[in-house]
Amino acid sequence: MDWSPHLLGDVVISAERALCQALERGHPVEEELCFLLVHGLLHLLGWDDSTEAKRKKMLKAQEEILREIFPEVLKNR
């Protein structure tokens, strides 16, 4: 495959791990999958969560995106 300036990378999500995390966190697996997708996309766009300050900023952006794109998934939050 040729390199494309429009290709940022891949987001790979383990459904099994997402289910485990959802159970641990006490929310539906659909919510966890949406969270992981947005989190992965933010990383592809250059966001970094390597420090507590960056993590808080990234989680805030994630929450805003999730509420905008997947409101039905987050309606109980």
C-alpha positions in Angstrom: 0.0 0.0 0.0 1.3 3.4 -0.9 1.6 6.1 1.7 -1.2 8.7 1.6 -1.1 12.1 3.3 -4.7 11.4 4.3 -3.9 8.2 6.2 -3.1 8.9 9.9 -2.9 5.3 11.1 -5.1 2.6 12.5 -7.1 2.2 15.7 -7.3 -1.4 16.8 -9.7 -2.2 19.6 -9.8 -5.6 21.3 -13.5 -6.3 21.9 -12.6 -8.8 24.6 -10.5 -6.2 26.5 -13.2 -3.6 26.0 -15.8 -5.9 27.5 -13.5 -6.5 30.5 -12.9 -2.8 31.0 -16.6 -2.0 30.7 -17.4 -4.5 33.4 -14.6 -3.2 35.6 -15.8 0.4 35.2 -19.5 -0.4 35.5 -20.8 0.9 32.2 -22.0 -0.6 29.0 -19.6 -2.1 26.5 -20.9 0.3 23.8 -19.7 3.2 25.9 -16.3 1.7 26.4 -16.0 1.0 22.6 -16.9 4.6 21.8 -14.4 5.8 24.5 -11.6 3.7 23.0 -12.3 4.8 19.5 -12.3 8.5 20.3 -9.2 8.0 22.5 -7.3 6.2 19.7 -8.3 8.9 17.1 -7.1 11.7 19.4 -3.7 9.9 19.7 -3.6 9.7 15.9 -4.2 13.4 15.7 -1.2 14.0 18.1 -2.9 14.2 21.5 -0.7 13.0 24.4 -1.7 11.7 27.8 1.8 11.0 29.2 1.4 13.5 32.1 -1.5 14.2 34.5 -2.1 17.6 33.0 -2.1 16.3 29.4 -4.3 13.4 30.5 -6.9 15.7 32.0 -6.9 17.9 28.9 -7.3 14.9 26.6 -10.1 13.3 28.7 -12.0 16.6 28.7 -11.7 16.8 24.9 -12.7 13.1 24.7 -15.8 13.7 26.8 -16.9 16.7 24.6 -16.4 14.7 21.4 -18.3 11.7 22.8 -21.2 13.9 23.9 -21.4 15.4 20.4 -21.0 12.3 18.3 -22.5 9.6 20.5 -25.1 11.3 22.7 -27.3 8.2 22.9 -24.4 6.1 24.3 -23.7 8.6 27.0 -27.2 9.6 27.9 -27.0 8.0 31.4 -23.8 9.9 32.4 
